[in-house]
Each structure stands twice: as structure tokens, then as C-alpha cells.
């Protein structure tokens, strides 16, 4: 009987790398659907796509983590290396690297509150950009014609503001932009309100107002979108958020912070009675000054209207002044030419420097050039002084020959009724009315006799 041999080999289950990775991913993702992990942030990186990548670590282990853009935009603060956080999410496998990682859906600081940390981070960021700089803050107008208020249309805040405005200046125009002052979307509405007043309904001053509350209640005024809208506003902004002890990012960026909404209305609008009293006082002073200036102006205008010769005199002076400018330009051109010539000569002489002692020849030429420059400067100064003296002489001659100068020596100008200058006695008949212009004033006269020679 022949021998029978049985060969039993175990069945092998061979995975591909991708297949094994899928099995591991299914196992991990089904076992760790939602978990909380506490650790320290390291290797933080914010990608251009909006995703956040970092590592959570403790003393003996580390875990890669990613927060995709959809969840990252809801974070109250920005993670940074070195801070301890508590992350909520699920485990997933990144097949390309064969690594497991935590998909973060929620993140909060392990110590300091998320809102407080976000507040401090944004405050430091905007301060570094100069948004809190006092130099960029603008003064409020003394008397705004129209006031814009961005607040909730219901509640005590808007009623308090309107009551103060009605008491202090009843004629004030007030435009209200209704917004939500807390909750999701409130910050965007506030920013849109600021943009609305800047582009569609211009006002002189804007008030951002809200009553008191917790940090969470006031958070809309700590959002970056509101801070940048205030900074970009072309209209001065007054922040009146919360009570006197409450501070928000909007308070630091605004042109003025008011402790309460009612105080904001008092700071923006002065009492109407104060304006009326001050306007009456300035009105009286202005009337007095205007009467005096008008009287002086009429008198001066009358005098100048009779001195038409001044136009000719001014033209002559302007002509001489232009002549001086021309001479100065020519002088500058000649000096430049002389300097260029001297420099050319110096270059020609320096060509033979190889045959002479360079230092001695260079020193000699330099002294000669300096002497020439000094001589030219002396001549230029003398010529300019002569031209200026000649101008003063001509100006004196013009002054002496001025008709007013002749009148001051006792002469006069006689005109007929038509205003024509009379040069011959035969040109006027006895009984005619004439006007005699003196150095000071004018006389009216009637011709009683005529002598032609």
C-alpha cells in the first residue's frame, strides 16, 4: 500500500497598503467618533486655504491635528504655539502619509477663557497696526447737523439717546440704523451700518451704542470686522458700548469713547442755548468789524480809483524787475561758461601729469582755479550790486516823475465836465464847470474869466 502525504499550509490574508490603511481608518473612525483631547499647541501653521495645521503634545506623546476652514472661522481665538487647549473632534487617517490625526471641530483654551484670549490677541494685533494711535483720532464737529446712531431699534439705549438730544438740541436730525447688538451676525450688521452711513447717508458723527452686559453679550463690538469698519470710516465715530467699566475693541479704535450711551449724546451735542448765546456775541462783534472794514475799504477804493497812473508805474517797475532777472540769468550763464573754460584748461594741463610731480602740479592748478573762481565771484557780486543800484536809481526817478509827486509840489490837474484834462485856456469857456485835482482831494470850480496868454 502506497504512502499518503498531506500538506496543510495556512491560508494567508495579504493586504495592499491602501487596503490596510482603509481597514485601519474604518476601525479608528468608527471607534473614536467624538472625543476631547487636551494638549499644548506646537508647529502651528495657517495655510492660505484657511485650514489650520498644528500638533497637540504632552510630556510623552504628540498628535497631529487639523482644523478645516469651515470650522476655523467659528473659533473665538487664533491658536498659537505654547498655549494649552482642549480640542473636540474625531480621529481620521491621512492615507498619503499613513498617519492618524485629529479633525478638530471645536477648540478652547485650557486656562484663560476663549473670549478673553481672543480679545487680547486682537487688541495686540490692531495696536501693532496703529489703529489705536491717538494721532489718527479726529475731533468731533462743534455742531453736527445730522447724527447717525447704530444700535438696536428697541430697548432703553435708543430712548435715552433721543431724550438727551431732545433736551439739549431739539432741532438735531437723527438717523437710526437698526442692527442686532449681540449674537451671530451682529458684528457684520454693525460694520454694514458704518459703511452705509459713509457711502449712502452721510452724517457728521456716528454713535455705536449698546447697553451693558457680559463679555459674551458685548462680543459683537470686539470683532475685527467692526474694528476695521470704524478705522476705515470717514465719519468720526463715538463708541458708547456698555457701562463705564466695560471696554471693547471698538472703544480703542473709535475717535471718542463715551462711558454710556446717554453720555455719548451729551458729548456730541452741546446745549442749543449755549450756541445761541455765543452766536449772538460773535454776531455783534462781526457787525462792528465789518462796518469798520467796509468804511475803510470804500475810502481806500475811492482814492485808488483816481490814481490810474499807478497801473503804468507798476508796469514800469515790473519791467525793470524783469530786466534784473534777465541780467542775473545772463550773469549766471557767463559765470558757468567761465568755470567750464577754467575746468577745461585744468584738464588740459593735467594731461601732462606724468612728466611732473603730480602733487605739486595738482596743487598749483588747484590754487589757480580757486583764484579764478574767487575773481569771478568778486566780479559777479560787483556787477549784481551795480545792477541793483541802477534799479534803485531808476525806481527813484520813477517816483520823482510820478504825477503824485508833481502834485505834492503844489501843482494840480484841471479837467472839464467830461473829465478831459485842460491844457489850453482857449479850450474852455467862461462859466464852465471844472474839477481841480490836488495832491490831497479835489475841488469843483466855475470859470469866471479866461486869459489865453
Buried (B, 14 or more C-beta within 10 A) or exposed (E): EEEEEEEEEEEEEEEEEEEEBBEBBEEBBEEBEEEEBEBBBBEBEBEEEEBBBBBBBEEEEEBBBBBBEEBBEEBBBBBEEEBBBBBBBBBBBBEEEEEBBBBBBBBBBEEBBBBEBBBEBBBEBBEEEEBBEEEEEEEBEEBBEBBBBBBBEEEEBBEBBBEBBEEBBEEBEBBBBBBBBBEEEBBBBBBBBBEBBBEEEEBBBBBBBBBBBEBEBBBBBBBBBBBBBBBEBEBBBBBBBBEEEBBBBBBBBBBBBBBBBBBBBBBBBBEBEEBEEEEEEEEEEEEEEEEEEEEEEEEEEEEEEEEEEEEEBEEBBEEBEEBBEEBBEEBEEBBEEBBEEBEEBBEEBEEEEEEEEEEEBBEEBEEBBEEBBEEBEEBBEEBBEEBEEBBEEBBEEBEEEBBEEBBEEEEEBBBBEEEEEBEEEEEBEEEBEBBBBEBEEEEEEEBEEEEEE
